[in-house]
Amino acid sequence: MGRTRSTDAARENAPFFAGWRDKNADAVPDDGPDCEPSRAKPRLIALGALLVTAAATVVLPNASAVADPSAHTWYRLRMCESSDNYRINTGNDHYGAYQFDVPTWRSVGGSGYPQNASKAEQDARALILYRERGWQPWQCAGILGLREDGDARSGRTSDIKISAGGSTSGGSHGSSGGTSKGSSHGIPAFPGGSHWYAPGETSRKIKIFQDQMHKRGFFPVGTGQYGPNTLRMVKQLQRLNGLVPNGYIGPNTWRLAWTGRYSTSTTVAAPKIPAFPGGSHWYTPGETSRKIKTFQDQMHKRGYFPVGTGQYGPNTLRMVKQLQRLNGLVPNGYIGPNTWRLAWVGVYHS
């Protein structure tokens, strides 16, 4: 580790970092473009926030404190990647406000899962990544046109201190309660990380899922064993909520045990959803297509949108992002397979 600055120097910089923290919390984008991250390759959200809190202390060396990107710049990047949600986990193998994947999170000293760490720790580890690799890991940085400064790729990270209590992480240690206390909607965070539960497995986490369905009256008390009865229940739950009925309990299926529609009746027909027509192509703002019109017309049938034109303009973008937010997806505005299905079964209000 490099030399630690004197106590006087730290005190001198403290007001700056306190102000930075306040600005970072309250900043709002001005004329920056809406960011629509590409799905072509994984996204690493490296948004560094210089924070002085009980959880993390960041002290810059002799270089000017404003050398690192501003609070507003980090806010724009964070909004693009995760809508500024530090607890987000949508099952895309990227987590938290800066959408770290687990290997990269660990490469900058993190443990457990990023979304379970404190805001201060996520911000500080994002800054470490920026100091090591600049904006390169984050595709949103390119979308937003962010430029690197003298601290980018400098490798100078010894001045960034994170206290032992900086993380609330517990996701990789297998505690009985899963990973965290849950989301703002009272749904426990998906406890499997990158592992999805499949038939034949036995786990206390599977029992939590089964017991939740039991509370709703749809399943006996859980045993933790993923057998044929659980498989039938999971596939029915997936069908009735527009997911592919593959029987795997991943993050989206996990949430449905708390929020999804369900019926034990075999007479309840699963919604007939046309297959996503884009293949590997996801529809984005500015495009015009008959397939986009199909999506728009479906939302029109539900009373939430005018008759479709096939043009993906600002009104469609607002509708798509709202649809994604209300159904637990990252509101990136892309119409991919999951967003497509939501036009038929997703929760929505205008």
TIZA-970369 format. One line per field, with one value per residue (C-alpha): residue number from 1; residue in one letter; x, y, z. Coordinates in steps of 0.001 Angstrom, whole numbers, m for minus. Example, Ala and Ser with C-alpha at 12.3 -4.5 7.8 and 13.67 -1.06 7.14 Angstrom:
<nodes>
gudren: (1 2)
nuse: (a s)
px: (12300 13670)
py: (m4500 m1060)
pz: (7800 7140)
</nodes>
This chain:
<nodes>
gudren: (1 2 3 4 5 6 7 8 9 10 11 12 13 14 15 16 17 18 19 20 21 22 23 24 25 26 27 28 29 30 31 32 33 34 35 36 37 38 39 40 41 42 43 44 45 46 47 48 49 50 51 52 53 54 55 56 57 58 59 60 61 62 63 64 65 66 67 68 69 70 71 72 73 74 75 76 77 78 79 80 81 82 83 84 85 86 87 88 89 90 91 92 93 94 95 96 97 98 99 100 101 102 103 104 105 106 107 108 109 110 111 112 113 114 115 116 117 118 119 120 121 122 123 124 125 126 127 128 129 130 131 132 133 134 135 136 137 138 139 140 141 142 143 144 145 146 147 148 149 150 151 152 153 154 155 156 157 158 159 160 161 162 163 164 165 166 167 168 169 170 171 172 173 174 175 176 177 178 179 180 181 182 183 184 185 186 187 188 189 190 191 192 193 194 195 196 197 198 199 200 201 202 203 204 205 206 207 208 209 210 211 212 213 214 215 216 217 218 219 220 221 222 223 224 225 226 227 228 229 230 231 232 233 234 235 236 237 238 239 240 241 242 243 244 245 246 247 248 249 250 251 252 253 254 255 256 257 258 259 260 261 262 263 264 265 266 267 268 269 270 271 272 273 274 275 276 277 278 279 280 281 282 283 284 285 286 287 288 289 290 291 292 293 294 295 296 297 298 299 300 301 302 303 304 305 306 307 308 309 310 311 312 313 314 315 316 317 318 319 320 321 322 323 324 325 326 327 328 329 330 331 332 333 334 335 336 337 338 339 340 341 342 343 344 345 346 347 348 349 350)
nuse: (m g r t r s t d a a r e n a p f f a g w r d k n a d a v p d d g p d c e p s r a k p r l i a l g a l l v t a a a t v v l p n a s a v a d p s a h t w y r l r m c e s s d n y r i n t g n d h y g a y q f d v p t w r s v g g s g y p q n a s k a e q d a r a l i l y r e r g w q p w q c a g i l g l r e d g d a r s g r t s d i k i s a g g s t s g g s h g s s g g t s k g s s h g i p a f p g g s h w y a p g e t s r k i k i f q d q m h k r g f f p v g t g q y g p n t l r m v k q l q r l n g l v p n g y i g p n t w r l a w t g r y s t s t t v a a p k i p a f p g g s h w y t p g e t s r k i k t f q d q m h k r g y f p v g t g q y g p n t l r m v k q l q r l n g l v p n g y i g p n t w r l a w v g v y h s)
px: (0 1155 1788 m1199 m1728 m1488 m4498 m4506 m4714 m7563 m9443 m8837 m10399 m13304 m15694 m15114 m16023 m19026 m20257 m19508 m21630 m24564 m24334 m24062 m27263 m29258 m27814 m30179 m29303 m29645 m29401 m27667 m29132 m31173 m28798 m29656 m26870 m26011 m26719 m23966 m21538 m21615 m21873 m19640 m20777 m17758 m19129 m16727 m18098 m15730 m17471 m16748 m19197 m18968 m18789 m16055 m13455 m11873 m8882 m7111 m3361 m1697 m3494 m6480 m9676 m11584 m9367 m11789 m15129 m17774 m20761 m23026 m20969 m21192 m24910 m25510 m23523 m25359 m28757 m27819 m26671 m29173 m31533 m29454 m30618 m27938 m29907 m30815 m30468 m32495 m30771 m28469 m25282 m24623 m25412 m25905 m25810 m22703 m23690 m20501 m20217 m18858 m15313 m14744 m16203 m13757 m10881 m11294 m11456 m15183 m16664 m20107 m22398 m22223 m25913 m25543 m22714 m23331 m23676 m20348 m18544 m20077 m19092 m15552 m14912 m16242 m13696 m10960 m12002 m11986 m8479 m7375 m9186 m10792 m14231 m13412 m15526 m18770 m20575 m22780 m19694 m19372 m23076 m22866 m19625 m17713 m14049 m11260 m9117 m5640 m6699 m8121 m5891 m3387 m3418 m3288 m5720 m3835 m5580 m9031 m9844 m12845 m13492 m14201 m17812 m18263 m20206 m23496 m22757 m23647 m24809 m22022 m21814 m24982 m26732 m30141 m31993 m30582 m28651 m30413 m33513 m35145 m36383 m38523 m41524 m40845 m39452 m36325 m33387 m32844 m30440 m28906 m26563 m25647 m27059 m30648 m32473 m33481 m35474 m33708 m32028 m32638 m32022 m33301 m33657 m36069 m38081 m38416 m39885 m42247 m43344 m44180 m46447 m47946 m48762 m50670 m52614 m51095 m48709 m48162 m45573 m42155 m39696 m36801 m36810 m37387 m39575 m42341 m44980 m42695 m41847 m45524 m46130 m43111 m44009 m47608 m46365 m44054 m46759 m49296 m46818 m45332 m42009 m40679 m41908 m38508 m38911 m35788 m36129 m34055 m34407 m37536 m39348 m38316 m40059 m43232 m43753 m44499 m46046 m47029 m50489 m51238 m54064 m54184 m57069 m56206 m58949 m56982 m55366 m51890 m51784 m51114 m48021 m46558 m42906 m40474 m39856 m36482 m34241 m30976 m31958 m33568 m35668 m34395 m35523 m35415 m36307 m39417 m40778 m44037 m42887 m42752 m46297 m47413 m45999 m47625 m50982 m50966 m50502 m53316 m55639 m54955 m55882 m52404 m51276 m52656 m52848 m49325 m47413 m44389 m42114 m40137 m40350 m40329 m43864 m43009 m39781 m41612 m44145 m41465 m39406 m42503 m43452 m39950 m39836 m43178 m42150 m38679 m36588 m33809 m35594 m33194 m35831 m34835 m37634 m36145 m37827 m38767 m40084 m41989 m43834 m44725 m46967 m49275 m48910 m46943 m48253 m48785 m50461 m50148)
py: (0 3552 6159 7415 11158 13032 13459 17193 16544 14116 16668 19317 17132 15872 18766 18192 14534 15198 17683 15250 12634 15004 16094 12532 11619 14533 15024 14770 14498 17609 17233 13861 11329 8399 5492 2178 m294 m2782 m6415 m7618 m8159 m8020 m4678 m3709 m597 1188 4244 5495 7626 9340 8823 9667 7703 5319 2520 3778 6502 7805 10121 11435 11990 15239 15419 17755 16276 17224 15066 12159 12370 14607 13473 14327 12184 9197 9776 9717 6518 4919 5910 4413 1125 477 3434 4285 1141 m153 m3297 m4406 m8047 m8987 m12264 m10993 m11835 m8134 m6635 m3389 259 m213 m3594 m5391 m9021 m11193 m11778 m8058 m7242 m9621 m8270 m4920 m6498 m7135 m10231 m11757 m10045 m6351 m5588 m6689 m4254 m777 2168 3461 243 m76 3515 3107 m174 1384 4167 1562 m33 3366 4054 679 523 3887 3837 744 m1754 220 391 3172 5365 5115 5741 8862 10045 10150 11110 9893 12177 11903 9459 6941 3871 5398 2322 4643 3055 2965 6155 4542 3036 843 m106 m3669 m2705 m1238 m4174 m5672 m8588 m12111 m13587 m16086 m17468 m19553 m18030 m19474 m16350 m16117 m13023 m9982 m8819 m8314 m5647 m2638 m4791 m7333 m9972 m11719 m11398 m14452 m16598 m18652 m16073 m17442 m20882 m21662 m24427 m27462 m30691 m33244 m30719 m30364 m27033 m24824 m22096 m24264 m24750 m20957 m20834 m23731 m22273 m18961 m20742 m22616 m19294 m18326 m21588 m23171 m25764 m27975 m27071 m27146 m30001 m28386 m31214 m30228 m33097 m33609 m31640 m28643 m28903 m28816 m25846 m23924 m24503 m23405 m20298 m19500 m20084 m17852 m15004 m15058 m16770 m19714 m22741 m24394 m25401 m23599 m21393 m18337 m14699 m13941 m17142 m16600 m13206 m14724 m16743 m13372 m11398 m13702 m14844 m18461 m20967 m24689 m25038 m26836 m24843 m21625 m21163 m19772 m16586 m17113 m15054 m14924 m15888 m12998 m12149 m10455 m13475 m12109 m8560 m6376 m3428 32 3668 5034 1772 1153 m2366 m4292 m6299 m3123 m2368 m5780 m4898 m1449 m2849 m5365 m2564 m710 m3716 m3510 184 1569 2875 4277 2138 1207 2866 569 3498 3290 6898 8750 7665 4009 4431 5864 3043 332 1681 1919 m1648 m2850 m988 m2331 m5907 m5967 m5636 m3102 m181 89 604 m2415 m4682 m8134 m11503 m10776 m7270 m8625 m11118 m8409 m6735 m9736 m10559 m7802 m5440 m1957 1356 4550)
pz: (0 m641 2035 4014 4055 7311 9608 8867 5136 5611 7712 5088 2371 4494 3670 m42 147 2348 m224 m3023 m1282 m913 m4530 m5685 m3883 m5246 m8718 m11669 m15344 m17443 m21195 m21311 m23761 m22578 m22358 m23881 m23046 m25745 m24966 m27286 m24414 m20612 m18878 m16002 m14304 m13018 m11375 m8772 m6015 m3631 m337 3277 5372 8278 5790 3467 3545 357 670 m2399 m2503 m3496 m6840 m7102 m5722 m8847 m11032 m10716 m12589 m11064 m9042 m11968 m14333 m12000 m11563 m15315 m15655 m12762 m14158 m17508 m16033 m13248 m12847 m9755 m7953 m5585 m4719 m8230 m9259 m12324 m13095 m15853 m13893 m13233 m9868 m8009 m9035 m11146 m12600 m11599 m12538 m9751 m11147 m11642 m8236 m6650 m8734 m6966 m3522 m3124 m1542 m1767 m4247 m5177 m4586 m963 m279 1083 m1278 m23 m824 m4288 m5082 m3788 m5614 m8807 m8350 m7934 m11217 m12934 m11632 m12988 m16328 m17005 m18617 m20668 m18640 m19005 m22307 m20970 m20751 m24516 m25008 m22851 m24448 m21165 m21328 m19115 m16979 m15540 m12827 m15285 m15702 m13305 m11078 m8089 m5631 m2328 m1200 m1450 1931 2687 6289 7309 7933 4487 3157 4158 1883 2860 m405 m1000 2505 2452 5450 6194 5168 1659 720 2088 3856 498 m1827 m1115 m2003 726 m1617 m333 m2687 m4877 m2856 m5640 m7146 m10567 m9686 m10697 m8832 m10898 m10409 m8241 m5936 m2210 m514 2302 m331 m2329 868 1244 m2275 m1576 1768 127 m2345 612 2330 m785 m675 m3746 m2331 739 3365 1740 2139 295 m2250 m5863 m6996 m9600 m7640 m7362 m11039 m12042 m9779 m11094 m14743 m14123 m12331 m15235 m17880 m16176 m15903 m19362 m18661 m20602 m18609 m18264 m14608 m13411 m10342 m11206 m10075 m12098 m11122 m7497 m7466 m8905 m5712 m4071 m6916 m9767 m10843 m10039 m10140 m9476 m11903 m15103 m16839 m16486 m19849 m20076 m22140 m25822 m26487 m29984 m30123 m29963 m33630 m33323 m32830 m31485 m32459 m29784 m30941 m29985 m30254 m33788 m35503 m37609 m37976 m38293 m35274 m33186 m34365 m33081 m29664 m29683 m30825 m27982 m25463 m27281 m26812 m23086 m23128 m22496 m25879 m29149 m32272 m33279 m36088 m36040 m35253 m32011 m30868 m27527 m26532 m27076 m25135 m22131 m22244 m22545 m19651 m17447 m18371 m17504 m14178 m13021 m13738 m12228 m15383 m15888 m17625 m20552 m23246 m25305 m26528 m26126 m25422 m21793 m22495 m25511 m23312 m20798 m23398 m22940 m19241 m17485 m14837 m16235 m15517 m17528)
</nodes>
